[in-house]
Amino acid sequence: MSIEIDILNGDAAWPIAEPLHQAVFGPHIVEKLPWGHVKWDNAHLRVLIETPEDGLVCHVGIYFRTISWNGRNVHVGGIGGVCTREDQRGRGYATMAIGAAVHTMRANEAVRFALLFCEPHNVAFYEARNWHAFTGEVYCEQPEGRIRFDHMAPFVFDIVRAPRQGTIDLCGLPW
Ligand SMILES: CC(C)(COP(=O)(O)OP(=O)(O)OC[C@H]1O[C@@H](n2cnc3c(N)ncnc32)[C@H](O)[C@@H]1OP(=O)(O)O)[C@@H](O)C(=O)NCCC(=O)NCCS
């Protein structure tokens, strides 16, 4: 079976990603979750995995941002909107798409580490893929102002070297 992996501009690829994104993260699904009301940033790039038989089967959003860690500016890569079509899970698609996203971040020399936020039930998934818990505090912007972002668990990946503790300010919306 052939699969195609594309990394496309985030806004341009949104129409392709939207049906899958809505099926997994649509308002009817997330509205009752603790993070259902959070306003998220839009992905700058999107990893899309498609098969000839099933079309889009997996999506990962990529973000680039200068954040602050302990008051120092650091350029990071973000990962968000990780989703695989329900009937296509367990085939390695998300692992492949996250790998492609990390590869893309490595190509950007300014990126020191990667950062994502996940729900408790996905912690083991990311730990098995070499992501590490960031145990410090995270702040971000929301329409009402700057808030502590503790709705999900922050995980980091060493591109150069990721901090495990301290205070991160996302300096914008979360992803
Ligand atoms: C999490 C998710 C993206 C995984 O996608 P996927 O394409 O099935 O992932 P892969 O096939 O690459 O990896 C599946 C492997 O991870 C394991 N796995 C999947 N979810 C897991 C979890 N929550 N905790 C631990 N392991 C998990 C599977 O058992 C499988 O293990 P194996 O490779 O040893 O057989 C998918 O289940 C999904 O879309 N979930 C709903 C949306 C979501 O929670 N996204 C994450 C937001 S941070």
The ligand as an SDF file (V2000), in Angstrom:
LIG
                    3D

 48 50  0  0  0  0  0  0  0  0999 V2000
   -3.1020    9.2450   19.6500 C   0  0  0  0  0  0  0  0  0  0  0  0
   -3.2790    8.9810   18.1660 C   0  0  0  0  0  0  0  0  0  0  0  0
   -2.9270   10.2350   17.3710 C   0  0  0  0  0  0  0  0  0  0  0  0
   -2.3530    7.8290   17.7360 C   0  0  0  0  0  0  0  0  0  0  0  0
   -2.4530    7.6780   16.3440 O   0  0  0  0  0  0  0  0  0  0  0  0
   -2.0140    6.3290   15.6240 P   0  0  0  0  0  0  0  0  0  0  0  0
   -1.8720    6.6340   14.1730 O   0  0  0  0  0  0  0  0  0  0  0  0
   -2.9050    5.2170   15.9970 O   0  0  0  0  0  0  0  0  0  0  0  0
   -0.5870    6.1010   16.2760 O   0  0  0  0  0  0  0  0  0  0  0  0
    0.5080    5.0440   15.8270 P   0  0  0  0  0  0  0  0  0  0  0  0
   -0.1400    3.9910   15.0070 O   0  0  0  0  0  0  0  0  0  0  0  0
    1.6770    5.7560   15.2860 O   0  0  0  0  0  0  0  0  0  0  0  0
    0.9360    4.4990   17.2210 O   0  0  0  0  0  0  0  0  0  0  0  0
    0.0720    3.6430   17.8610 C   0  0  0  0  0  0  0  0  0  0  0  0
    0.8810    2.9630   18.9110 C   0  0  0  0  0  0  0  0  0  0  0  0
    0.7900    3.7830   20.0470 O   0  0  0  0  0  0  0  0  0  0  0  0
    0.0530    3.0900   21.0200 C   0  0  0  0  0  0  0  0  0  0  0  0
   -0.8520    4.0580   21.5530 N   0  0  0  0  0  0  0  0  0  0  0  0
   -1.8560    4.7120   20.9430 C   0  0  0  0  0  0  0  0  0  0  0  0
   -2.4600    5.5510   21.8110 N   0  0  0  0  0  0  0  0  0  0  0  0
   -1.7960    5.4090   22.9700 C   0  0  0  0  0  0  0  0  0  0  0  0
   -1.9280    5.9840   24.2350 C   0  0  0  0  0  0  0  0  0  0  0  0
   -2.8820    6.8660   24.4710 N   0  0  0  0  0  0  0  0  0  0  0  0
   -1.0560    5.6290   25.2140 N   0  0  0  0  0  0  0  0  0  0  0  0
   -0.0990    4.7170   24.9670 C   0  0  0  0  0  0  0  0  0  0  0  0
    0.0790    4.1310   23.7780 N   0  0  0  0  0  0  0  0  0  0  0  0
   -0.7730    4.4750   22.8070 C   0  0  0  0  0  0  0  0  0  0  0  0
   -0.6550    1.9650   20.3090 C   0  0  0  0  0  0  0  0  0  0  0  0
   -0.8810    0.8880   21.1700 O   0  0  0  0  0  0  0  0  0  0  0  0
    0.3820    1.6290   19.2670 C   0  0  0  0  0  0  0  0  0  0  0  0
    1.4480    0.9260   19.8490 O   0  0  0  0  0  0  0  0  0  0  0  0
    2.4000   -0.0250   18.9730 P   0  0  0  0  0  0  0  0  0  0  0  0
    3.0110    0.8300   17.9260 O   0  0  0  0  0  0  0  0  0  0  0  0
    3.3910   -0.5200   19.9710 O   0  0  0  0  0  0  0  0  0  0  0  0
    1.4690   -1.0430   18.4390 O   0  0  0  0  0  0  0  0  0  0  0  0
   -4.7260    8.5500   17.8320 C   0  0  0  0  0  0  0  0  0  0  0  0
   -5.1130    7.5480   18.7370 O   0  0  0  0  0  0  0  0  0  0  0  0
   -5.7480    9.6750   17.8710 C   0  0  0  0  0  0  0  0  0  0  0  0
   -5.9850   10.3490   16.8660 O   0  0  0  0  0  0  0  0  0  0  0  0
   -6.3530    9.8940   19.0340 N   0  0  0  0  0  0  0  0  0  0  0  0
   -7.3880   10.9350   19.2220 C   0  0  0  0  0  0  0  0  0  0  0  0
   -6.7880   12.3220   19.1840 C   0  0  0  0  0  0  0  0  0  0  0  0
   -5.6970   12.5130   20.1870 C   0  0  0  0  0  0  0  0  0  0  0  0
   -5.8050   12.1300   21.3450 O   0  0  0  0  0  0  0  0  0  0  0  0
   -4.5970   13.1160   19.7050 N   0  0  0  0  0  0  0  0  0  0  0  0
   -3.4470   13.4230   20.5110 C   0  0  0  0  0  0  0  0  0  0  0  0
   -3.5260   14.8310   20.9280 C   0  0  0  0  0  0  0  0  0  0  0  0
   -2.0870   15.2400   21.9070 S   0  0  0  0  0  0  0  0  0  0  0  0
  1  2  1  0
  2  3  1  0
  2  4  1  0
  2 36  1  0
  4  5  1  0
  5  6  1  0
  6  7  2  0
  6  8  1  0
  6  9  1  0
  9 10  1  0
 10 11  2  0
 10 12  1  0
 10 13  1  0
 13 14  1  0
 14 15  1  0
 15 16  1  0
 15 30  1  0
 16 17  1  0
 17 18  1  0
 17 28  1  0
 18 19  1  0
 18 27  1  0
 19 20  2  0
 20 21  1  0
 21 22  1  0
 21 27  2  0
 22 23  1  0
 22 24  2  0
 24 25  1  0
 25 26  2  0
 26 27  1  0
 28 29  1  0
 28 30  1  0
 30 31  1  0
 31 32  1  0
 32 33  2  0
 32 34  1  0
 32 35  1  0
 36 37  1  0
 36 38  1  0
 38 39  2  0
 38 40  1  0
 40 41  1  0
 41 42  1  0
 42 43  1  0
 43 44  2  0
 43 45  1  0
 45 46  1  0
 46 47  1  0
 47 48  1  0
M  END
$$$$
